[in-house]
Amino acid sequence: MAALIDRILSNLNNFADLGRQKAFELGNPYYYQAEGDGEYWRKEMPDGRIFLVLFEVEYDENGHSVAIIDTYQKLLN
């Protein structure tokens, strides 16, 4: 078991790809920050469109995230 955990942790770059894949499987956008975007985030849609957005996360009374509210800035592609 320790060898499996070591192998998974040796390449953390694949977690972003797995998160993106899961978001698209659920029909959701995938948010990420890219170098040079400053305070803005990129919102990638399952159809390949990428937007530059500002966003905030809305939380319930227990501190669990319940919604992402994004403000469109511009279409990148």
mmCIF file of the N, C-alpha and C atoms, coordinates in Angstrom:
data_MODEL
# 
_entry.id   MODEL 
# 
loop_
_atom_site.group_PDB 
_atom_site.id 
_atom_site.type_symbol 
_atom_site.label_atom_id 
_atom_site.label_alt_id 
_atom_site.label_comp_id 
_atom_site.label_asym_id 
_atom_site.label_entity_id 
_atom_site.label_seq_id 
_atom_site.pdbx_PDB_ins_code 
_atom_site.Cartn_x 
_atom_site.Cartn_y 
_atom_site.Cartn_z 
_atom_site.occupancy 
_atom_site.B_iso_or_equiv 
_atom_site.pdbx_formal_charge 
_atom_site.auth_seq_id 
_atom_site.auth_comp_id 
_atom_site.auth_asym_id 
_atom_site.auth_atom_id 
_atom_site.pdbx_PDB_model_num 
ATOM 1   N N  . MET A 1 1  ? 0.824   -1.197 0.000   1.00 0.00 ? 1  MET A N  1 
ATOM 2   C CA . MET A 1 1  ? 0.000   0.000  0.000   1.00 0.00 ? 1  MET A CA 1 
ATOM 3   C C  . MET A 1 1  ? 0.864   1.255  0.000   1.00 0.00 ? 1  MET A C  1 
ATOM 4   N N  . ALA A 1 2  ? 1.934   1.267  0.787   1.00 0.00 ? 2  ALA A N  1 
ATOM 5   C CA . ALA A 1 2  ? 2.810   2.433  0.846   1.00 0.00 ? 2  ALA A CA 1 
ATOM 6   C C  . ALA A 1 2  ? 3.445   2.711  -0.504  1.00 0.00 ? 2  ALA A C  1 
ATOM 7   N N  . ALA A 1 3  ? 3.763   1.667  -1.266  1.00 0.00 ? 3  ALA A N  1 
ATOM 8   C CA . ALA A 1 3  ? 4.352   1.855  -2.591  1.00 0.00 ? 3  ALA A CA 1 
ATOM 9   C C  . ALA A 1 3  ? 3.361   2.533  -3.531  1.00 0.00 ? 3  ALA A C  1 
ATOM 10  N N  . LEU A 1 4  ? 2.083   2.168  -3.433  1.00 0.00 ? 4  LEU A N  1 
ATOM 11  C CA . LEU A 1 4  ? 1.051   2.790  -4.269  1.00 0.00 ? 4  LEU A CA 1 
ATOM 12  C C  . LEU A 1 4  ? 0.908   4.266  -3.928  1.00 0.00 ? 4  LEU A C  1 
ATOM 13  N N  . ILE A 1 5  ? 0.885   4.567  -2.656  1.00 0.00 ? 5  ILE A N  1 
ATOM 14  C CA . ILE A 1 5  ? 0.762   5.965  -2.220  1.00 0.00 ? 5  ILE A CA 1 
ATOM 15  C C  . ILE A 1 5  ? 1.974   6.765  -2.678  1.00 0.00 ? 5  ILE A C  1 
ATOM 16  N N  . ASP A 1 6  ? 3.161   6.209  -2.544  1.00 0.00 ? 6  ASP A N  1 
ATOM 17  C CA . ASP A 1 6  ? 4.374   6.899  -3.000  1.00 0.00 ? 6  ASP A CA 1 
ATOM 18  C C  . ASP A 1 6  ? 4.325   7.159  -4.498  1.00 0.00 ? 6  ASP A C  1 
ATOM 19  N N  . ARG A 1 7  ? 3.826   6.190  -5.266  1.00 0.00 ? 7  ARG A N  1 
ATOM 20  C CA . ARG A 1 7  ? 3.746   6.361  -6.721  1.00 0.00 ? 7  ARG A CA 1 
ATOM 21  C C  . ARG A 1 7  ? 2.741   7.451  -7.097  1.00 0.00 ? 7  ARG A C  1 
ATOM 22  N N  . ILE A 1 8  ? 1.601   7.482  -6.417  1.00 0.00 ? 8  ILE A N  1 
ATOM 23  C CA . ILE A 1 8  ? 0.602   8.517  -6.682  1.00 0.00 ? 8  ILE A CA 1 
ATOM 24  C C  . ILE A 1 8  ? 1.144   9.894  -6.328  1.00 0.00 ? 8  ILE A C  1 
ATOM 25  N N  . LEU A 1 9  ? 1.779   10.003 -5.178  1.00 0.00 ? 9  LEU A N  1 
ATOM 26  C CA . LEU A 1 9  ? 2.295   11.292 -4.723  1.00 0.00 ? 9  LEU A CA 1 
ATOM 27  C C  . LEU A 1 9  ? 3.516   11.760 -5.506  1.00 0.00 ? 9  LEU A C  1 
ATOM 28  N N  . SER A 1 10 ? 4.177   10.852 -6.220  1.00 0.00 ? 10 SER A N  1 
ATOM 29  C CA . SER A 1 10 ? 5.352   11.241 -6.989  1.00 0.00 ? 10 SER A CA 1 
ATOM 30  C C  . SER A 1 10 ? 4.999   12.069 -8.216  1.00 0.00 ? 10 SER A C  1 
ATOM 31  N N  . ASN A 1 11 ? 3.740   12.021 -8.650  1.00 0.00 ? 11 ASN A N  1 
ATOM 32  C CA . ASN A 1 11 ? 3.321   12.803 -9.815  1.00 0.00 ? 11 ASN A CA 1 
ATOM 33  C C  . ASN A 1 11 ? 1.977   13.464 -9.529  1.00 0.00 ? 11 ASN A C  1 
ATOM 34  N N  . LEU A 1 12 ? 2.021   14.580 -8.818  1.00 0.00 ? 12 LEU A N  1 
ATOM 35  C CA . LEU A 1 12 ? 0.790   15.283 -8.467  1.00 0.00 ? 12 LEU A CA 1 
ATOM 36  C C  . LEU A 1 12 ? 0.197   16.056 -9.638  1.00 0.00 ? 12 LEU A C  1 
ATOM 37  N N  . ASN A 1 13 ? 0.918   16.155 -10.734 1.00 0.00 ? 13 ASN A N  1 
ATOM 38  C CA . ASN A 1 13 ? 0.407   16.891 -11.891 1.00 0.00 ? 13 ASN A CA 1 
ATOM 39  C C  . ASN A 1 13 ? -0.843  16.260 -12.469 1.00 0.00 ? 13 ASN A C  1 
ATOM 40  N N  . ASN A 1 14 ? -1.059  14.965 -12.264 1.00 0.00 ? 14 ASN A N  1 
ATOM 41  C CA . ASN A 1 14 ? -2.218  14.325 -12.855 1.00 0.00 ? 14 ASN A CA 1 
ATOM 42  C C  . ASN A 1 14 ? -3.514  14.652 -12.124 1.00 0.00 ? 14 ASN A C  1 
ATOM 43  N N  . PHE A 1 15 ? -3.473  15.189 -10.911 1.00 0.00 ? 15 PHE A N  1 
ATOM 44  C CA . PHE A 1 15 ? -4.690  15.522 -10.184 1.00 0.00 ? 15 PHE A CA 1 
ATOM 45  C C  . PHE A 1 15 ? -5.494  16.606 -10.887 1.00 0.00 ? 15 PHE A C  1 
ATOM 46  N N  . ALA A 1 16 ? -4.831  17.597 -11.446 1.00 0.00 ? 16 ALA A N  1 
ATOM 47  C CA . ALA A 1 16 ? -5.541  18.649 -12.181 1.00 0.00 ? 16 ALA A CA 1 
ATOM 48  C C  . ALA A 1 16 ? -6.254  18.053 -13.387 1.00 0.00 ? 16 ALA A C  1 
ATOM 49  N N  . ASP A 1 17 ? -5.606  17.159 -14.096 1.00 0.00 ? 17 ASP A N  1 
ATOM 50  C CA . ASP A 1 17 ? -6.235  16.524 -15.257 1.00 0.00 ? 17 ASP A CA 1 
ATOM 51  C C  . ASP A 1 17 ? -7.433  15.675 -14.855 1.00 0.00 ? 17 ASP A C  1 
ATOM 52  N N  . LEU A 1 18 ? -7.319  14.961 -13.738 1.00 0.00 ? 18 LEU A N  1 
ATOM 53  C CA . LEU A 1 18 ? -8.439  14.152 -13.262 1.00 0.00 ? 18 LEU A CA 1 
ATOM 54  C C  . LEU A 1 18 ? -9.608  15.036 -12.831 1.00 0.00 ? 18 LEU A C  1 
ATOM 55  N N  . GLY A 1 19 ? -9.325  16.166 -12.179 1.00 0.00 ? 19 GLY A N  1 
ATOM 56  C CA . GLY A 1 19 ? -10.378 17.098 -11.782 1.00 0.00 ? 19 GLY A CA 1 
ATOM 57  C C  . GLY A 1 19 ? -11.083 17.700 -12.985 1.00 0.00 ? 19 GLY A C  1 
ATOM 58  N N  . ARG A 1 20 ? -10.323 18.037 -13.998 1.00 0.00 ? 20 ARG A N  1 
ATOM 59  C CA . ARG A 1 20 ? -10.885 18.598 -15.234 1.00 0.00 ? 20 ARG A CA 1 
ATOM 60  C C  . ARG A 1 20 ? -11.783 17.573 -15.910 1.00 0.00 ? 20 ARG A C  1 
ATOM 61  N N  . GLN A 1 21 ? -11.294 16.344 -16.000 1.00 0.00 ? 21 GLN A N  1 
ATOM 62  C CA . GLN A 1 21 ? -12.064 15.268 -16.629 1.00 0.00 ? 21 GLN A CA 1 
ATOM 63  C C  . GLN A 1 21 ? -13.381 15.032 -15.882 1.00 0.00 ? 21 GLN A C  1 
ATOM 64  N N  . LYS A 1 22 ? -13.328 14.987 -14.556 1.00 0.00 ? 22 LYS A N  1 
ATOM 65  C CA . LYS A 1 22 ? -14.532 14.751 -13.758 1.00 0.00 ? 22 LYS A CA 1 
ATOM 66  C C  . LYS A 1 22 ? -15.519 15.906 -13.898 1.00 0.00 ? 22 LYS A C  1 
ATOM 67  N N  . ALA A 1 23 ? -15.028 17.136 -13.898 1.00 0.00 ? 23 ALA A N  1 
ATOM 68  C CA . ALA A 1 23 ? -15.911 18.295 -14.073 1.00 0.00 ? 23 ALA A CA 1 
ATOM 69  C C  . ALA A 1 23 ? -16.651 18.194 -15.402 1.00 0.00 ? 23 ALA A C  1 
ATOM 70  N N  . PHE A 1 24 ? -15.937 17.853 -16.462 1.00 0.00 ? 24 PHE A N  1 
ATOM 71  C CA . PHE A 1 24 ? -16.554 17.754 -17.784 1.00 0.00 ? 24 PHE A CA 1 
ATOM 72  C C  . PHE A 1 24 ? -17.538 16.591 -17.856 1.00 0.00 ? 24 PHE A C  1 
ATOM 73  N N  . GLU A 1 25 ? -17.221 15.464 -17.194 1.00 0.00 ? 25 GLU A N  1 
ATOM 74  C CA . GLU A 1 25 ? -18.149 14.329 -17.166 1.00 0.00 ? 25 GLU A CA 1 
ATOM 75  C C  . GLU A 1 25 ? -19.470 14.724 -16.521 1.00 0.00 ? 25 GLU A C  1 
ATOM 76  N N  . LEU A 1 26 ? -19.408 15.608 -15.538 1.00 0.00 ? 26 LEU A N  1 
ATOM 77  C CA . LEU A 1 26 ? -20.612 16.083 -14.854 1.00 0.00 ? 26 LEU A CA 1 
ATOM 78  C C  . LEU A 1 26 ? -21.279 17.239 -15.574 1.00 0.00 ? 26 LEU A C  1 
ATOM 79  N N  . GLY A 1 27 ? -20.677 17.708 -16.675 1.00 0.00 ? 27 GLY A N  1 
ATOM 80  C CA . GLY A 1 27 ? -21.230 18.827 -17.430 1.00 0.00 ? 27 GLY A CA 1 
ATOM 81  C C  . GLY A 1 27 ? -20.921 20.179 -16.824 1.00 0.00 ? 27 GLY A C  1 
ATOM 82  N N  . ASN A 1 28 ? -19.932 20.233 -15.951 1.00 0.00 ? 28 ASN A N  1 
ATOM 83  C CA . ASN A 1 28 ? -19.564 21.471 -15.263 1.00 0.00 ? 28 ASN A CA 1 
ATOM 84  C C  . ASN A 1 28 ? -18.334 22.103 -15.897 1.00 0.00 ? 28 ASN A C  1 
ATOM 85  N N  . PRO A 1 29 ? -18.156 23.410 -15.690 1.00 0.00 ? 29 PRO A N  1 
ATOM 86  C CA . PRO A 1 29 ? -16.913 24.042 -16.137 1.00 0.00 ? 29 PRO A CA 1 
ATOM 87  C C  . PRO A 1 29 ? -15.766 23.667 -15.207 1.00 0.00 ? 29 PRO A C  1 
ATOM 88  N N  . TYR A 1 30 ? -14.561 23.888 -15.686 1.00 0.00 ? 30 TYR A N  1 
ATOM 89  C CA . TYR A 1 30 ? -13.355 23.645 -14.890 1.00 0.00 ? 30 TYR A CA 1 
ATOM 90  C C  . TYR A 1 30 ? -12.652 24.975 -14.710 1.00 0.00 ? 30 TYR A C  1 
ATOM 91  N N  . TYR A 1 31 ? -12.404 25.375 -13.479 1.00 0.00 ? 31 TYR A N  1 
ATOM 92  C CA . TYR A 1 31 ? -11.749 26.641 -13.162 1.00 0.00 ? 31 TYR A CA 1 
ATOM 93  C C  . TYR A 1 31 ? -10.284 26.397 -12.821 1.00 0.00 ? 31 TYR A C  1 
ATOM 94  N N  . TYR A 1 32 ? -9.415  27.285 -13.308 1.00 0.00 ? 32 TYR A N  1 
ATOM 95  C CA . TYR A 1 32 ? -7.998  27.202 -12.958 1.00 0.00 ? 32 TYR A CA 1 
ATOM 96  C C  . TYR A 1 32 ? -7.349  28.561 -13.163 1.00 0.00 ? 32 TYR A C  1 
ATOM 97  N N  . GLN A 1 33 ? -6.223  28.770 -12.488 1.00 0.00 ? 33 GLN A N  1 
ATOM 98  C CA . GLN A 1 33 ? -5.454  29.997 -12.661 1.00 0.00 ? 33 GLN A CA 1 
ATOM 99  C C  . GLN A 1 33 ? -4.258  29.702 -13.545 1.00 0.00 ? 33 GLN A C  1 
ATOM 100 N N  . ALA A 1 34 ? -4.012  30.596 -14.474 1.00 0.00 ? 34 ALA A N  1 
ATOM 101 C CA . ALA A 1 34 ? -2.864  30.467 -15.369 1.00 0.00 ? 34 ALA A CA 1 
ATOM 102 C C  . ALA A 1 34 ? -1.905  31.612 -15.086 1.00 0.00 ? 34 ALA A C  1 
ATOM 103 N N  . GLU A 1 35 ? -0.644  31.360 -15.325 1.00 0.00 ? 35 GLU A N  1 
ATOM 104 C CA . GLU A 1 35 ? 0.373   32.374 -15.098 1.00 0.00 ? 35 GLU A CA 1 
ATOM 105 C C  . GLU A 1 35 ? 0.082   33.611 -15.938 1.00 0.00 ? 35 GLU A C  1 
ATOM 106 N N  . GLY A 1 36 ? 0.176   34.753 -15.322 1.00 0.00 ? 36 GLY A N  1 
ATOM 107 C CA . GLY A 1 36 ? -0.033  36.006 -16.029 1.00 0.00 ? 36 GLY A CA 1 
ATOM 108 C C  . GLY A 1 36 ? -1.467  36.512 -16.017 1.00 0.00 ? 36 GLY A C  1 
ATOM 109 N N  . ASP A 1 37 ? -2.402  35.753 -15.430 1.00 0.00 ? 37 ASP A N  1 
ATOM 110 C CA . ASP A 1 37 ? -3.804  36.176 -15.394 1.00 0.00 ? 37 ASP A CA 1 
ATOM 111 C C  . ASP A 1 37 ? -4.129  37.022 -14.169 1.00 0.00 ? 37 ASP A C  1 
ATOM 112 N N  . GLY A 1 38 ? -3.171  37.193 -13.286 1.00 0.00 ? 38 GLY A N  1 
ATOM 113 C CA . GLY A 1 38 ? -3.396  38.013 -12.092 1.00 0.00 ? 38 GLY A CA 1 
ATOM 114 C C  . GLY A 1 38 ? -4.496  37.447 -11.216 1.00 0.00 ? 38 GLY A C  1 
ATOM 115 N N  . GLU A 1 39 ? -5.471  38.297 -10.864 1.00 0.00 ? 39 GLU A N  1 
ATOM 116 C CA . GLU A 1 39 ? -6.562  37.879 -9.988  1.00 0.00 ? 39 GLU A CA 1 
ATOM 117 C C  . GLU A 1 39 ? -7.656  37.104 -10.716 1.00 0.00 ? 39 GLU A C  1 
ATOM 118 N N  . TYR A 1 40 ? -7.559  36.999 -12.015 1.00 0.00 ? 40 TYR A N  1 
ATOM 119 C CA . TYR A 1 40 ? -8.577  36.328 -12.808 1.00 0.00 ? 40 TYR A CA 1 
ATOM 120 C C  . TYR A 1 40 ? -8.352  34.820 -12.867 1.00 0.00 ? 40 TYR A C  1 
ATOM 121 N N  . TRP A 1 41 ? -9.423  34.111 -13.112 1.00 0.00 ? 41 TRP A N  1 
ATOM 122 C CA . TRP A 1 41 ? -9.384  32.663 -13.274 1.00 0.00 ? 41 TRP A CA 1 
ATOM 123 C C  . TRP A 1 41 ? -9.841  32.325 -14.682 1.00 0.00 ? 41 TRP A C  1 
ATOM 124 N N  . ARG A 1 42 ? -9.431  31.189 -15.170 1.00 0.00 ? 42 ARG A N  1 
ATOM 125 C CA . ARG A 1 42 ? -9.917  30.698 -16.457 1.00 0.00 ? 42 ARG A CA 1 
ATOM 126 C C  . ARG A 1 42 ? -11.039 29.705 -16.188 1.00 0.00 ? 42 ARG A C  1 
ATOM 127 N N  . LYS A 1 43 ? -12.082 29.826 -16.968 1.00 0.00 ? 43 LYS A N  1 
ATOM 128 C CA . LYS A 1 43 ? -13.239 28.939 -16.869 1.00 0.00 ? 43 LYS A CA 1 
ATOM 129 C C  . LYS A 1 43 ? -13.317 28.183 -18.183 1.00 0.00 ? 43 LYS A C  1 
ATOM 130 N N  . GLU A 1 44 ? -12.950 26.904 -18.159 1.00 0.00 ? 44 GLU A N  1 
ATOM 131 C CA . GLU A 1 44 ? -12.971 26.094 -19.365 1.00 0.00 ? 44 GLU A CA 1 
ATOM 132 C C  . GLU A 1 44 ? -14.269 25.295 -19.397 1.00 0.00 ? 44 GLU A C  1 
ATOM 133 N N  . MET A 1 45 ? -14.973 25.414 -20.508 1.00 0.00 ? 45 MET A N  1 
ATOM 134 C CA . MET A 1 45 ? -16.234 24.718 -20.672 1.00 0.00 ? 45 MET A CA 1 
ATOM 135 C C  . MET A 1 45 ? -16.000 23.364 -21.340 1.00 0.00 ? 45 MET A C  1 
ATOM 136 N N  . PRO A 1 46 ? -16.905 22.417 -21.141 1.00 0.00 ? 46 PRO A N  1 
ATOM 137 C CA . PRO A 1 46 ? -16.747 21.109 -21.778 1.00 0.00 ? 46 PRO A CA 1 
ATOM 138 C C  . PRO A 1 46 ? -16.640 21.180 -23.306 1.00 0.00 ? 46 PRO A C  1 
ATOM 139 N N  . ASP A 1 47 ? -17.166 22.229 -23.928 1.00 0.00 ? 47 ASP A N  1 
ATOM 140 C CA . ASP A 1 47 ? -17.086 22.355 -25.390 1.00 0.00 ? 47 ASP A CA 1 
ATOM 141 C C  . ASP A 1 47 ? -15.780 22.999 -25.866 1.00 0.00 ? 47 ASP A C  1 
ATOM 142 N N  . GLY A 1 48 ? -14.878 23.325 -24.925 1.00 0.00 ? 48 GLY A N  1 
ATOM 143 C CA . GLY A 1 48 ? -13.567 23.847 -25.286 1.00 0.00 ? 48 GLY A CA 1 
ATOM 144 C C  . GLY A 1 48 ? -13.419 25.357 -25.187 1.00 0.00 ? 48 GLY A C  1 
ATOM 145 N N  . ARG A 1 49 ? -14.517 26.081 -25.039 1.00 0.00 ? 49 ARG A N  1 
ATOM 146 C CA . ARG A 1 49 ? -14.408 27.540 -24.882 1.00 0.00 ? 49 ARG A CA 1 
ATOM 147 C C  . ARG A 1 49 ? -13.762 27.856 -23.534 1.00 0.00 ? 49 ARG A C  1 
ATOM 148 N N  . ILE A 1 50 ? -12.926 28.898 -23.519 1.00 0.00 ? 50 ILE A N  1 
ATOM 149 C CA . ILE A 1 50 ? -12.256 29.319 -22.291 1.00 0.00 ? 50 ILE A CA 1 
ATOM 150 C C  . ILE A 1 50 ? -12.536 30.795 -22.076 1.00 0.00 ? 50 ILE A C  1 
ATOM 151 N N  . PHE A 1 51 ? -13.018 31.115 -20.882 1.00 0.00 ? 51 PHE A N  1 
ATOM 152 C CA . PHE A 1 51 ? -13.344 32.483 -20.506 1.00 0.00 ? 51 PHE A CA 1 
ATOM 153 C C  . PHE A 1 51 ? -12.420 32.931 -19.383 1.00 0.00 ? 51 PHE A C  1 
ATOM 154 N N  . LEU A 1 52 ? -12.169 34.206 -19.324 1.00 0.00 ? 52 LEU A N  1 
ATOM 155 C CA . LEU A 1 52 ? -11.476 34.812 -18.197 1.00 0.00 ? 52 LEU A CA 1 
ATOM 156 C C  . LEU A 1 52 ? -12.557 35.359 -17.277 1.00 0.00 ? 52 LEU A C  1 
ATOM 157 N N  . VAL A 1 53 ? -12.528 34.979 -15.989 1.00 0.00 ? 53 VAL A N  1 
ATOM 158 C CA . VAL A 1 53 ? -13.590 35.365 -15.059 1.00 0.00 ? 53 VAL A CA 1 
ATOM 159 C C  . VAL A 1 53 ? -13.011 35.756 -13.700 1.00 0.00 ? 53 VAL A C  1 
ATOM 160 N N  . LEU A 1 54 ? -13.798 36.498 -12.963 1.00 0.00 ? 54 LEU A N  1 
ATOM 161 C CA . LEU A 1 54 ? -13.604 36.686 -11.528 1.00 0.00 ? 54 LEU A CA 1 
ATOM 162 C C  . LEU A 1 54 ? -14.658 35.822 -10.867 1.00 0.00 ? 54 LEU A C  1 
ATOM 163 N N  . PHE A 1 55 ? -14.337 35.171 -9.759  1.00 0.00 ? 55 PHE A N  1 
ATOM 164 C CA . PHE A 1 55 ? -15.378 34.384 -9.111  1.00 0.00 ? 55 PHE A CA 1 
ATOM 165 C C  . PHE A 1 55 ? -15.228 34.380 -7.609  1.00 0.00 ? 55 PHE A C  1 
ATOM 166 N N  . GLU A 1 56 ? -16.358 34.083 -6.977  1.00 0.00 ? 56 GLU A N  1 
ATOM 167 C CA . GLU A 1 56 ? -16.376 33.928 -5.531  1.00 0.00 ? 56 GLU A CA 1 
ATOM 168 C C  . GLU A 1 56 ? -17.148 32.654 -5.212  1.00 0.00 ? 56 GLU A C  1 
ATOM 169 N N  . VAL A 1 57 ? -16.802 32.053 -4.108  1.00 0.00 ? 57 VAL A N  1 
ATOM 170 C CA . VAL A 1 57 ? -17.460 30.830 -3.669  1.00 0.00 ? 57 VAL A CA 1 
ATOM 171 C C  . VAL A 1 57 ? -18.439 31.190 -2.569  1.00 0.00 ? 57 VAL A C  1 
ATOM 172 N N  . GLU A 1 58 ? -19.672 30.696 -2.692  1.00 0.00 ? 58 GLU A N  1 
ATOM 173 C CA . GLU A 1 58 ? -20.705 30.923 -1.686  1.00 0.00 ? 58 GLU A CA 1 
ATOM 174 C C  . GLU A 1 58 ? -20.742 29.702 -0.763  1.00 0.00 ? 58 GLU A C  1 
ATOM 175 N N  . TYR A 1 59 ? -20.774 29.939 0.547   1.00 0.00 ? 59 TYR A N  1 
ATOM 176 C CA . TYR A 1 59 ? -20.743 28.863 1.537   1.00 0.00 ? 59 TYR A CA 1 
ATOM 177 C C  . TYR A 1 59 ? -22.036 28.831 2.339   1.00 0.00 ? 59 TYR A C  1 
ATOM 178 N N  . ASP A 1 60 ? -22.412 27.643 2.822   1.00 0.00 ? 60 ASP A N  1 
ATOM 179 C CA . ASP A 1 60 ? -23.570 27.527 3.710   1.00 0.00 ? 60 ASP A CA 1 
ATOM 180 C C  . ASP A 1 60 ? -23.128 27.775 5.155   1.00 0.00 ? 60 ASP A C  1 
ATOM 181 N N  . GLU A 1 61 ? -24.073 27.641 6.083   1.00 0.00 ? 61 GLU A N  1 
ATOM 182 C CA . GLU A 1 61 ? -23.774 27.929 7.484   1.00 0.00 ? 61 GLU A CA 1 
ATOM 183 C C  . GLU A 1 61 ? -22.779 26.949 8.106   1.00 0.00 ? 61 GLU A C  1 
ATOM 184 N N  . ASN A 1 62 ? -22.561 25.804 7.464   1.00 0.00 ? 62 ASN A N  1 
ATOM 185 C CA . ASN A 1 62 ? -21.598 24.820 7.963   1.00 0.00 ? 62 ASN A CA 1 
ATOM 186 C C  . ASN A 1 62 ? -20.227 24.965 7.321   1.00 0.00 ? 62 ASN A C  1 
ATOM 187 N N  . GLY A 1 63 ? -20.072 25.956 6.451   1.00 0.00 ? 63 GLY A N  1 
ATOM 188 C CA . GLY A 1 63 ? -18.790 26.184 5.803   1.00 0.00 ? 63 GLY A CA 1 
ATOM 189 C C  . GLY A 1 63 ? -18.554 25.352 4.554   1.00 0.00 ? 63 GLY A C  1 
ATOM 190 N N  . HIS A 1 64 ? -19.605 24.685 4.061   1.00 0.00 ? 64 HIS A N  1 
ATOM 191 C CA . HIS A 1 64 ? -19.492 23.893 2.837   1.00 0.00 ? 64 HIS A CA 1 
ATOM 192 C C  . HIS A 1 64 ? -19.815 24.768 1.626   1.00 0.00 ? 64 HIS A C  1 
ATOM 193 N N  . SER A 1 65 ? -19.044 24.610 0.572   1.00 0.00 ? 65 SER A N  1 
ATOM 194 C CA . SER A 1 65 ? -19.311 25.396 -0.638  1.00 0.00 ? 65 SER A CA 1 
ATOM 195 C C  . SER A 1 65 ? -20.617 24.927 -1.278  1.00 0.00 ? 65 SER A C  1 
ATOM 196 N N  . VAL A 1 66 ? -21.436 25.883 -1.683  1.00 0.00 ? 66 VAL A N  1 
ATOM 197 C CA . VAL A 1 66 ? -22.731 25.554 -2.288  1.00 0.00 ? 66 VAL A CA 1 
ATOM 198 C C  . VAL A 1 66 ? -22.887 26.121 -3.688  1.00 0.00 ? 66 VAL A C  1 
ATOM 199 N N  . ALA A 1 67 ? -22.087 27.131 -4.035  1.00 0.00 ? 67 ALA A N  1 
ATOM 200 C CA . ALA A 1 67 ? -22.214 27.727 -5.364  1.00 0.00 ? 67 ALA A CA 1 
ATOM 201 C C  . ALA A 1 67 ? -20.956 28.509 -5.710  1.00 0.00 ? 67 ALA A C  1 
ATOM 202 N N  . ILE A 1 68 ? -20.691 28.579 -6.995  1.00 0.00 ? 68 ILE A N  1 
ATOM 203 C CA . ILE A 1 68 ? -19.635 29.436 -7.510  1.00 0.00 ? 68 ILE A CA 1 
ATOM 204 C C  . ILE A 1 68 ? -20.314 30.514 -8.328  1.00 0.00 ? 68 ILE A C  1 
ATOM 205 N N  . ILE A 1 69 ? -20.052 31.741 -7.983  1.00 0.00 ? 69 ILE A N  1 
ATOM 206 C CA . ILE A 1 69 ? -20.631 32.877 -8.698  1.00 0.00 ? 69 ILE A CA 1 
ATOM 207 C C  . ILE A 1 69 ? -19.496 33.530 -9.473  1.00 0.00 ? 69 ILE A C  1 
ATOM 208 N N  . ASP A 1 70 ? -19.554 33.420 -10.807 1.00 0.00 ? 70 ASP A N  1 
ATOM 209 C CA . ASP A 1 70 ? -18.472 34.006 -11.588 1.00 0.00 ? 70 ASP A CA 1 
ATOM 210 C C  . ASP A 1 70 ? -18.967 35.189 -12.394 1.00 0.00 ? 70 ASP A C  1 
ATOM 211 N N  . THR A 1 71 ? -18.062 36.113 -12.615 1.00 0.00 ? 71 THR A N  1 
ATOM 212 C CA . THR A 1 71 ? -18.347 37.315 -13.384 1.00 0.00 ? 71 THR A CA 1 
ATOM 213 C C  . THR A 1 71 ? -17.500 37.267 -14.643 1.00 0.00 ? 71 THR A C  1 
ATOM 214 N N  . TYR A 1 72 ? -18.175 37.184 -15.777 1.00 0.00 ? 72 TYR A N  1 
ATOM 215 C CA . TYR A 1 72 ? -17.517 37.088 -17.072 1.00 0.00 ? 72 TYR A CA 1 
ATOM 216 C C  . TYR A 1 72 ? -16.684 38.330 -17.357 1.00 0.00 ? 72 TYR A C  1 
ATOM 217 N N  . GLN A 1 73 ? -15.462 38.132 -17.830 1.00 0.00 ? 73 GLN A N  1 
ATOM 218 C CA . GLN A 1 73 ? -14.606 39.236 -18.225 1.00 0.00 ? 73 GLN A CA 1 
ATOM 219 C C  . GLN A 1 73 ? -14.391 39.250 -19.742 1.00 0.00 ? 73 GLN A C  1 
ATOM 220 N N  . LYS A 1 74 ? -13.942 38.100 -20.307 1.00 0.00 ? 74 LYS A N  1 
ATOM 221 C CA . LYS A 1 74 ? -13.795 38.034 -21.756 1.00 0.00 ? 74 LYS A CA 1 
ATOM 222 C C  . LYS A 1 74 ? -13.583 36.601 -22.223 1.00 0.00 ? 74 LYS A C  1 
ATOM 223 N N  . LEU A 1 75 ? -13.924 36.356 -23.471 1.00 0.00 ? 75 LEU A N  1 
ATOM 224 C CA . LEU A 1 75 ? -13.708 35.055 -24.106 1.00 0.00 ? 75 LEU A CA 1 
ATOM 225 C C  . LEU A 1 75 ? -12.281 35.004 -24.613 1.00 0.00 ? 75 LEU A C  1 
ATOM 226 N N  . LEU A 1 76 ? -11.546 33.937 -24.286 1.00 0.00 ? 76 LEU A N  1 
ATOM 227 C CA . LEU A 1 76 ? -10.159 33.823 -24.699 1.00 0.00 ? 76 LEU A CA 1 
ATOM 228 C C  . LEU A 1 76 ? -9.992  33.059 -26.005 1.00 0.00 ? 76 LEU A C  1 
ATOM 229 N N  . ASN A 1 77 ? -10.899 32.141 -26.306 1.00 0.00 ? 77 ASN A N  1 
ATOM 230 C CA . ASN A 1 77 ? -10.815 31.425 -27.580 1.00 0.00 ? 77 ASN A CA 1 
ATOM 231 C C  . ASN A 1 77 ? -12.166 31.082 -28.120 1.00 0.00 ? 77 ASN A C  1 
# 
